[in-house]
Amino acid sequence: MMVAIEESWKQQLRAEFGKPYFHQLTDSVRAEYRQTTCYPPGKLIFNAFNLCPFDRVKVVILGQDPYHEPGQAMGLSFSVPEGIAMPPSLINIYKEIEQDLGVTVQKSGDLTRWAEQGILLLNATLTVRAHMANSHQRLGWATFTDAAIKALSANRDHLVFMLWGGFARSKKYLIDSTRHCILESVHPSPLSANRGGWFGQHHFSRCNAYLEENGLMPIKW
């Protein structure tokens, strides 16, 4: 079920593919997909990388693992295909964008348009069993996605890392804060957002301001 990854990412992560953990990860994921229903579809496992080549990344939005109900997962954090009910976290993301930027945004669950602008919508774990959140968390994906974050931190400049919630914020140590902008807050899920700390953080205007300060086109959220 493991499929090809975009060429620039392949070059950056080449060392990972030869490591024992990655061979074990590949075997484990293939076995899982053979034995039970898993998400996303095999061809979309590396969708975040394939839609957003290494040299085009401007922003990283880190999620934990894929949505685990039928039809939801598409290999992009916080994103679901067109026609699937919008996740509550994404609804809150859109609310904050509108409040922050004073605009009306295209409220689609499909965030492909963000990925194509240079937003790496990366889940720390790239696969999941149906109906079982975090079920593939121990397979070794985090070692691979941590390597991707470290490669961006070391080999790119002036990226914006959006770390929402405790899990995403635990990855802060992988990022060189002297070279990149790190924006942290609580998770946009209703449980966290309604307690305070999500709305009013102005992450989207702050992101665009940082990009523009460094000669980059802002994101059309």
Secondary structure, 3 states (H helix, E strand, C coil): CCCCCCHHHHHHCHHHHCCHHHHHHHHHHHHHHHHCCEECCHHHCCHHHHHCCHHHCCEEEEECCCCCCCCCCCCCCCCCCCCCCCCHHHHHHHHHHHHHHCCCCCCCCCCHHHHCCCEEEEECCCCEECCECCCCCCCCHHHHHHHHHHHHHHHCCCCEEEEECHHHHCCHHHCCCCCCEEEEECCCCHHHHCCCCCCCCCHHHHHHHHHHHCCCCCCCC
